[in-house]
Amino acid sequence: MKTYRVEVRLTSGHFDPRGDSMHRNILDLGIANTEQVMVSDLYFLRGDLATQDVETICRLLLADPVTQTWHVERIAGTNSQRSTVNGQLSSVTQPAIRNTQPETQYPEHESYSVEVTLRPGVTDTQAEALLHGAQVIGVTGLRQVRTGLRYELAGDLSEAQVHRIARRLLCNDAIQTYTLGAAQPGFALPDLSQVGYVQIVPLCQASNADLERISTERRLSLDLTEMCAIQAHFRNVGRDPTDLELETLAQTWSEHCGHKTFRGRIARQSPALDDGRDWSLLDYIREATAQAARPWVRSAFVDNAGMIDFDDDLELSFKVETHNHPSAIEPFGGANTGVGGVVRDIIGVSARPIATTDVLCFGPQDLDFAELPTGVLHPRRIESGVVHGIEDYGNKLGVPVVNGAVLYDKGYVGNPLVYCGCLGIAPKGLHRTNPCAGDAIVLVGGRTGRDGLRGATFSSLELTHETGEIAGSAVQIGDPITEKKTLEAILIARDAGLYSAITDCGGGGLSSSVGEMAAELGATVHLERVPLKYQGLAPWEIWLSEAQERMILAVPPENVERVIQTCADLDVEATVIGQFTGDGRLTLRYNGKTAGALDVTFLHSGCPRRHLPATWEPPDYPDPDFPCPDDLGAEVEALLAHPTNRSRENIIRRYDHEVQGGTVVKPLVGLHGDGPSDGAVIKPLEARSRRGVAVGCGINPRYGLLDPWAMAVSAVDEALRNVVAVGADPERVAILDNFCWGDPSRPDRLGGLLRAAQGCYDGAVPYRLPFISGKDSLNNEYADATGKRRPIP
């Protein structure tokens, strides 16, 4: 096979917006001697390719003939030049360049080139699209593609400054690597040593110290009590667990999937917390829904999303998730897959997504780089990546972004918050939730890779200055085009009644989706049948991977062929990977050998209930002094200029809020269409009536510094007022809670969280507002290199 390197750059005279933006970021970094930055795209093509094939790919798929030029070079032989890769020396081939169009004229300054590529094994969706495109245009010899970016930095720069620019601005070390000079192609041969390998974990004879060490080293996020429960179970079984079994238990018992803190018993150690109710955090939410007793609530707390009646024919679903930790490590991918994940929650209740919403909390955008904690991305880089990630997924998928909020506070520097919500609509009665023994387990959608490993347990850890280095595998990569095709295939199967249950592969991947669907039945899964992005995955990695755009269907045997054909008609992969058994066992096999076997009762009910102490004392703040300023106009202008109060138009305009043609009240309103709306109103295209749905939100973390109870009450009240302000009937409003909090094992953090749950109950009950869904994202703290902990507001 031949390997080619293609560089696509702007022709001379065209403005380079990416380079201009990066130039300004470099100046903000304090490096003032950069004269210019130019950015070009890199593609490494490998296959049985003639020069004419490569030229066809460049001409038809890679370059705009009006604004871009492209250059091809054949990479062959072993002649190499020494260059620096992330500070380390490596070898790269330097063949002659073949220019097919006039070369761009770079400025006559001394310059450095920095080339950034994805690490081996990281999903490259752009490369996958190019492989598909080559097939469409008749180039069948292309086998592998990797992509990258080349930055040309012109100016009086030292090599040390270039490395600083690369590490701070150009390269995210969790998923990328950079090179001074020409990058290597990045085609990694698969490591086949782990294929089929199952490790036995010595747990039965382990001491308490060993149990804690195993949990830490494997990032299981299990405490000693939970590890002891697992140890006791396997002692009774008479053997040590496999790595797959231990990882499955950690995923199922994680905060992300098991909500251990919200279900736990709380010892109230402060008078302010004692309201006469011995309720868990979750009880406050569920009791509010029970007391509301709204007959139009169809489903609450038991499925991928909450559901209510829309009219006599249709039902609405709504779900909000957070993707905080992934967005802190890789902002684009974190937010991108946050949108993709919550959209799949809506698909998981057999509905069509009709709108998305996002609430974002960032550190100050003008933060001095000298104040940036070790290992933390600058808030400006995080905001840029998050906004781009939301824009990329929603716009490509064709779902409007209609509502949200953006807040700024120093408390979010080390730990940003990214809430992603989705609203869906479906005909009544078509969502099926009853898998049966004998049903086939059908995996639909994208392929499985190492992206997102241990994401569910990773979300239960606090962030530290080392997180990006040790948890890069938790980063997920989204592919909205695959999700769009998967959505359409699912809706066809839904309307034809081809499946008996559905769920998405979210946190925990197949372990979570198949494990939860098999909770009452048991199942056998053949892991070697799972389609992979590349070879070399161990059985536990296949089972736990959180690779995106995947759904699980329980399909009666007589419908399997129709489901697979329906998916094939839309170019969606569908594979039977196992069967629901009815034996109460979750059995995982690889090439005929057992990789894991768990009792589903222990898996889903064996986690010890947590007993947690909580304290809360009102903070002692001095009464503020409000002198009357001489110039009230200047004070008003200063308030309006505050980052949290200023216009969001620069962000809102990047999102498509008109796609699907149902947005009646827009995110921006007023005479000139530039004022923020309190909420949005959607007229679903499926609805035959003139009825619409209003979407709004409420958030007030500043109140939380004084009293989390008052904060929660105000958030409920604000959300209700926002939808009423755009025409909603307060008698037909349902709400969702989404808690983002610090470490609940610390009594003061848990005390504040309990106050907030009490506030949710007290805020919702007088209005008879039912909670129909919710989520908790805990351990949102950052520990710096000195051990100092910083919980979010």
VENKAMO-V618986 format. One record per residue. RES is the residue in one letter. SS is DSSP state (A for helix, B for strand, O for the rest). Layout:
BEGIN
RES,SS  RES,SS
END
This chain:
BEGIN
M,O  K,B  T,B  Y,B  R,B  V,B  E,B  V,B  R,B  L,B  T,O  S,O  G,O  H,O  F,O  D,O  P,A  R,A  G,A  D,A  S,A  M,A  H,A  R,A  N,A  I,A  L,A  D,A  L,O  G,O  I,O  A,O  N,O  T,B  E,B  Q,B  V,B  M,B  V,B  S,B  D,B  L,B  Y,B  F,B  L,B  R,B  G,B  D,O  L,O  A,O  T,A  Q,A  D,A  V,A  E,A  T,A  I,A  C,A  R,A  L,A  L,A  L,A  A,O  D,O  P,O  V,O  T,O  Q,B  T,B  W,B  H,B  V,B  E,B  R,B  I,B  A,O  G,O  T,O  N,O  S,B  Q,B  R,B  S,B  T,B  V,B  N,O  G,O  Q,B  L,B  S,B  S,B  V,B  T,B  Q,O  P,O  A,O  I,B  R,B  N,B  T,O  Q,O  P,O  E,O  T,O  Q,O  Y,O  P,O  E,O  H,O  E,O  S,B  Y,B  S,B  V,B  E,B  V,B  T,B  L,B  R,O  P,O  G,O  V,O  T,O  D,O  T,A  Q,A  A,A  E,A  A,A  L,A  L,A  H,A  G,A  A,A  Q,A  V,A  I,O  G,O  V,O  T,O  G,O  L,B  R,B  Q,B  V,B  R,B  T,B  G,B  L,B  R,B  Y,B  E,B  L,B  A,B  G,B  D,O  L,O  S,O  E,A  A,A  Q,A  V,A  H,A  R,A  I,A  A,A  R,A  R,A  L,A  L,A  C,O  N,O  D,O  A,O  I,O  Q,B  T,B  Y,B  T,B  L,B  G,O  A,O  A,O  Q,O  P,O  G,O  F,O  A,O  L,O  P,O  D,O  L,A  S,A  Q,A  V,O  G,O  Y,O  V,O  Q,O  I,B  V,O  P,O  L,O  C,O  Q,O  A,O  S,O  N,A  A,A  D,A  L,A  E,A  R,A  I,A  S,A  T,A  E,A  R,O  R,O  L,O  S,O  L,O  D,O  L,A  T,A  E,A  M,A  C,A  A,A  I,A  Q,A  A,A  H,A  F,A  R,A  N,A  V,A  G,O  R,O  D,O  P,O  T,B  D,A  L,A  E,A  L,A  E,A  T,A  L,A  A,A  Q,A  T,A  W,O  S,O  E,A  H,A  C,A  G,A  H,O  K,A  T,A  F,A  R,A  G,O  R,B  I,B  A,B  R,B  Q,O  S,O  P,A  A,A  L,A  D,O  D,O  G,O  R,O  D,O  W,O  S,O  L,A  L,A  D,A  Y,A  I,A  R,A  E,A  A,A  T,A  A,A  Q,A  A,A  A,O  R,O  P,O  W,O  V,B  R,B  S,B  A,O  F,O  V,O  D,O  N,O  A,O  G,B  M,B  I,B  D,B  F,O  D,O  D,O  D,O  L,B  E,B  L,B  S,B  F,B  K,B  V,B  E,B  T,B  H,O  N,A  H,A  P,A  S,A  A,A  I,A  E,O  P,A  F,A  G,A  G,A  A,A  N,A  T,A  G,A  V,A  G,A  G,A  V,A  V,A  R,A  D,A  I,A  I,A  G,O  V,O  S,O  A,O  R,B  P,B  I,B  A,B  T,B  T,B  D,B  V,B  L,B  C,B  F,B  G,O  P,O  Q,O  D,O  L,O  D,O  F,A  A,A  E,A  L,O  P,O  T,O  G,O  V,O  L,O  H,O  P,A  R,A  R,A  I,A  E,A  S,A  G,A  V,A  V,A  H,A  G,A  I,A  E,A  D,A  Y,A  G,A  N,A  K,A  L,A  G,O  V,O  P,O  V,B  V,B  N,B  G,B  A,B  V,B  L,B  Y,B  D,O  K,A  G,A  Y,A  V,O  G,O  N,O  P,O  L,B  V,B  Y,B  C,B  G,B  C,B  L,B  G,B  I,B  A,B  P,B  K,O  G,O  L,O  H,O  R,O  T,B  N,O  P,O  C,O  A,O  G,O  D,O  A,B  I,B  V,B  L,B  V,B  G,B  G,O  R,O  T,B  G,O  R,O  D,O  G,O  L,O  R,O  G,A  A,A  T,A  F,A  S,O  S,O  L,O  E,O  L,B  T,B  H,O  E,O  T,A  G,A  E,A  I,A  A,O  G,A  S,A  A,A  V,O  Q,O  I,O  G,O  D,O  P,A  I,A  T,A  E,A  K,A  K,A  T,A  L,A  E,A  A,A  I,A  L,A  I,A  A,A  R,A  D,A  A,O  G,O  L,O  Y,O  S,O  A,B  I,B  T,B  D,B  C,O  G,O  G,O  G,O  G,A  L,A  S,A  S,A  S,A  V,A  G,A  E,A  M,A  A,O  A,O  E,O  L,O  G,O  A,B  T,B  V,B  H,B  L,A  E,A  R,A  V,O  P,O  L,B  K,O  Y,O  Q,O  G,O  L,O  A,O  P,A  W,A  E,A  I,A  W,A  L,A  S,O  E,O  A,O  Q,O  E,O  R,B  M,B  I,B  L,B  A,B  V,B  P,O  P,A  E,A  N,A  V,A  E,A  R,A  V,A  I,A  Q,A  T,A  C,A  A,A  D,A  L,O  D,O  V,O  E,O  A,B  T,B  V,B  I,B  G,B  Q,B  F,B  T,O  G,O  D,O  G,O  R,B  L,B  T,B  L,B  R,B  Y,B  N,O  G,O  K,B  T,B  A,B  G,B  A,B  L,B  D,B  V,A  T,A  F,A  L,A  H,A  S,A  G,O  C,O  P,O  R,O  R,O  H,B  L,B  P,B  A,B  T,O  W,O  E,O  P,O  P,O  D,O  Y,O  P,O  D,O  P,O  D,O  F,O  P,O  C,O  P,O  D,O  D,O  L,A  G,A  A,A  E,A  V,A  E,A  A,A  L,A  L,A  A,A  H,O  P,O  T,O  N,O  R,O  S,O  R,O  E,A  N,A  I,A  I,A  R,O  R,O  Y,O  D,O  H,O  E,O  V,A  Q,A  G,A  G,O  T,B  V,B  V,B  K,O  P,O  L,B  V,B  G,O  L,O  H,O  G,O  D,O  G,B  P,B  S,O  D,O  G,O  A,B  V,B  I,B  K,O  P,O  L,O  E,O  A,O  R,O  S,O  R,O  R,O  G,O  V,B  A,B  V,B  G,O  C,O  G,O  I,O  N,O  P,A  R,A  Y,A  G,A  L,O  L,O  D,O  P,A  W,A  A,A  M,A  A,A  V,A  S,A  A,A  V,A  D,A  E,A  A,A  L,A  R,A  N,A  V,A  V,A  A,O  V,O  G,O  A,O  D,O  P,A  E,A  R,A  V,O  A,B  I,B  L,B  D,B  N,B  F,B  C,B  W,O  G,O  D,O  P,O  S,O  R,O  P,A  D,A  R,A  L,A  G,A  G,A  L,A  L,A  R,A  A,A  A,A  Q,A  G,A  C,A  Y,A  D,A  G,A  A,A  V,A  P,O  Y,O  R,O  L,O  P,B  F,B  I,B  S,B  G,B  K,B  D,B  S,B  L,O  N,O  N,O  E,B  Y,B  A,B  D,O  A,O  T,O  G,O  K,O  R,B  R,B  P,B  I,O  P,O
END
